[in-house]
Amino acid sequence: MGGTEHLTVRREGATLILTLNRPEARNALSLPMLVGLHDGWLEADADDSVRSIVFTGAGGTFCSGMDLKALAGDGMAGEEYRDRLKADPDLHWKAMLRHHRPRKPVIAAVEGYCVAGGTEMLQGTDIRVAGESATFGLFEVKRGLFPIGGSTVRLQRQIPRTHALEMLLTGRPYSAREAAAIGLIGRVVPDGTALAKALEIAEQINSCGPLAVEAVKAAVYETAEMTESDGLAAELTRGWPVFDTADAKEGARAFAEKRPPVYKRA
């Protein structure tokens, strides 16, 4: 298993847990963090025993965004990783889920600050759980910056445009309850329990047919901007092959025999 000094990777059953681990800087983005995230997403994609991913932050914070001290000229932590960026100039965008979508479901478990780049990465996740005291927002305009992690494109597709524009143009903070009310997150839970709830959801996903789960996720994103007729055609292309798998037959047998299914990705 990979990981870096600012990104920890661990397994819990069939779930891969990626944890931003720079709590002294509110998990501000660093080169070691970005490299670790990039490698973590690829590890999950490559390992068929991984059925879901939980994405969270250490120290009661998800992510406070870009390291502004480094941007101001104080130097970015982890310069020894610079060669990775030179080898793949797109690495940081893949790490932040701007230019990469994992084929496994990604569940965000948010506590504390999830702002700027944190909220941008959040938009690349599939299911989102937050503690009651979590804070969201895109603060870039207040700093004279642009939310270039994808928010001007994605946010209006995920929440109503009026809410997206208010968040983008005011740079104000949003509470977890308000974020849930506008549809940015799906669940609000007591502080300190977001990870436990995310793992609970992950376990529910893990008990389902992995080929079916991956095909459903792919179909949802693939058809999002299609017309209804084109989307329905694409759904059949994705969906029909699932019915011919051994996993589909196992699911039917297990249901008839009233037992848990044993899926083998076949």
TIMIKE-418692 format. One record per residue (C-alpha): x, y, z. Coordinates in steps of 0.02 Angstrom, whole numbers, padded with zeros to 5 digits, always signed. Layout:
# residues N
XYZ ...
This chain:
# residues 266
+00000+00000+00000 +00061+00174-00044 +00046+00339+00046 +00161+00484+00087 +00199+00590+00240 +00041+00692+00204 -00074+00554+00140 -00109+00391+00230 -00182+00237+00148 -00261+00093+00241 -00383-00048+00209 -00538-00092+00306 -00611-00246+00226 -00647-00206+00043 -00635-00018+00074 -00480+00085+00039 -00468+00236+00155 -00369+00387+00094 -00335+00514+00231 -00264+00688+00206 -00136+00695+00345 -00069+00869+00374 -00177+00925+00520 -00053+01058+00579 -00094+01151+00415 -00280+01106+00413 -00235+00980+00279 -00187+01115+00154 -00134+01038-00011 +00049+00993-00027 +00153+00899-00154 +00164+00742-00044 -00025+00749-00021 -00059+00766-00208 +00062+00626-00254 -00014+00514-00121 -00191+00549-00180 -00145+00518-00362 -00066+00351-00318 -00210+00305-00202 -00343+00328-00336 -00241+00222-00457 -00213+00088-00324 -00400+00075-00296 -00433+00062-00482 -00303-00074-00507 -00351-00184-00358 -00510-00283-00390 -00522-00327-00205 -00557-00142-00171 -00743-00110-00193 -00758+00066-00121 -00652+00213-00067 -00675+00326+00083 -00592+00497+00069 -00566+00594+00231 -00448+00707+00329 -00352+00689+00491 -00362+00800+00644 -00544+00851+00630 -00520+00940+00462 -00551+00883+00284 -00451+01008+00180 -00426+01197+00187 -00372+01207+00005 -00213+01268-00075 -00061+01306+00033 -00071+01496+00020 +00094+01519+00113 +00180+01419-00023 +00086+01517-00156 +00150+01679-00077 +00328+01618-00097 +00367+01524+00064 +00399+01360-00028 +00292+01206-00049 +00323+01060+00068 +00392+00902-00011 +00500+00971-00150 +00575+00798-00170 +00413+00750-00260 +00438+00883-00393 +00503+00754-00517 +00334+00666-00511 +00250+00826-00571 +00380+00846-00708 +00348+00668-00766 +00159+00697-00767 +00109+00881-00774 -00072+00827-00752 -00039+00734-00589 -00110+00867-00473 -00273+00878-00571 -00291+00689-00566 -00256+00691-00380 -00392+00822-00352 -00516+00719-00455 -00525+00854-00589 -00453+00745-00726 -00483+00572-00653 -00638+00480-00598 -00606+00319-00500 -00711+00173-00561 -00751+00126-00381 -00875+00230-00278 -00792+00370-00178 -00872+00421-00013 -00815+00583+00068 -00812+00590+00258 -00798+00773+00306 -00761+00851+00474 -00711+01032+00504 -00652+01137+00358 -00689+01080+00181 -00659+01242+00089 -00579+01308-00071 -00484+01159-00144 -00572+01049-00016 -00743+01093-00086 -00673+01073-00262 -00612+00896-00227 -00778+00858-00142 -00865+00885-00308 -00765+00739-00379 -00835+00619-00249 -00994+00516-00266 -01072+00511-00091 -01042+00644+00043 -01060+00636+00231 -01018+00780+00348 -01011+00815+00533 -01129+00951+00596 -00989+01078+00624 -00912+01056+00451 -00886+01213+00347 -00892+01222+00158 -00859+01358+00031 -00761+01420-00117 -00658+01565-00048 -00551+01595-00202 -00632+01759-00258 -00598+01834-00087 -00413+01800-00113 -00417+01868-00291 -00403+01690-00358 -00504+01578-00474 -00577+01409-00419 -00488+01317-00558 -00514+01143-00486 -00674+01124-00588 -00803+01216-00484 -00865+01339-00616 -00911+01188-00722 -00962+01054-00597 -01049+01150-00459 -01193+01212-00569 -01220+01033-00626 -01229+00968-00448 -01333+01102-00362 -01456+01234-00429 -01365+01370-00526 -01423+01510-00412 -01341+01422-00264 -01186+01382-00365 -01164+01563-00417 -01193+01626-00241 -01060+01509-00174 -00938+01551-00313 -00963+01740-00313 -00979+01780-00127 -00839+01669-00061 -00938+01649+00100 -00937+01496+00214 -01080+01371+00217 -01129+01264+00366 -01156+01078+00345 -01344+01102+00362 -01347+01235+00226 -01235+01129+00114 -01357+00984+00135 -01507+01097+00101 -01436+01150-00069 -01383+00972-00112 -01194+00988-00099 -01187+00849+00030 -01304+00705+00064 -01296+00674+00252 -01260+00773+00409 -01209+00672+00561 -01149+00713+00737 -00973+00783+00743 -00839+00649+00747 -00948+00516+00664 -00931+00558+00479 -00798+00425+00450 -00900+00291+00538 -01054+00333+00434 -00951+00335+00274 -00881+00164+00315 -01056+00101+00351 -01114+00160+00180 -00957+00085+00101 -00996-00083+00180 -01171-00078+00107 -01094-00046-00065 -00964-00182-00037 -01101-00311-00010 -01171-00278-00183 -01110-00348-00348 -00949-00255-00391 -00973-00266-00580 -01150-00198-00561 -01092-00058-00445 -00955-00002-00564 -01070-00009-00715 -01205+00091-00626 -01080+00226-00574 -01009+00236-00750 -01183+00248-00827 -01238+00388-00711 -01090+00499-00758 -01087+00447-00940 -01269+00494-00968 -01275+00651-00860 -01265+00774-01005 -01351+00666-01137 -01527+00685-01202 -01649+00562-01123 -01654+00453-01279 -01465+00449-01296 -01447+00415-01110 -01569+00270-01114 -01475+00194-01260 -01309+00213-01168 -01387+00136-01013 -01430-00022-01110 -01253-00031-01176 -01185-00024-00999 -01320-00125-00915 -01360-00276-01024 -01186-00356-01010 -01204-00359-00820 -01349-00482-00836 -01234-00607-00923 -01106-00613-00782 -01079-00752-00656 -01104-00621-00521 -01281-00587-00584 -01321-00773-00578 -01245-00784-00403 -01352-00638-00345 -01510-00724-00408 -01462-00891-00327 -01419-00809-00162 -01586-00718-00160 -01680-00880-00195 -01581-00973-00063 -01598-00830+00063 -01411-00814+00093 -01279-00679+00068 -01207-00682-00108 -01024-00718-00141 -00969-00612-00288 -00811-00649-00386 -00811-00510-00517 -00848-00633-00655 
